[in-house]
Amino acid sequence: MSTPGEIKSAIEKLPRSERRRLVSWVMSSDEKEWDREIESDLQSGLLDDLADEAISEHSRNKTEEL
């Protein structure tokens, strides 16, 4: 298995176009993982308190239009 230093060194040696493809893949992979985590948190009720607080603040006109 490669160490983070070895991986970094290998990435630095890639042609710019390949680095861009790698960055795009990493970002896409990270976004998909984030989406799965959020969905899991929603399903488990982990975000219910935050949603209730936001709704309460909005009901009391404590929010601002974006």
Sequence and secondary structure as in RCSB ss.txt:
>XXXX:A:sequence
MSTPGEIKSAIEKLPRSERRRLVSWVMSSDEKEWDREIESDLQSGLLDDLADEAISEHSRNKTEEL
>XXXX:A:secstr
   HHHHHHHHHHS HHHHHHHHHHHHHHHHHHHHHHHHHHHHHTTTHHHHHHHHHHHHTT     
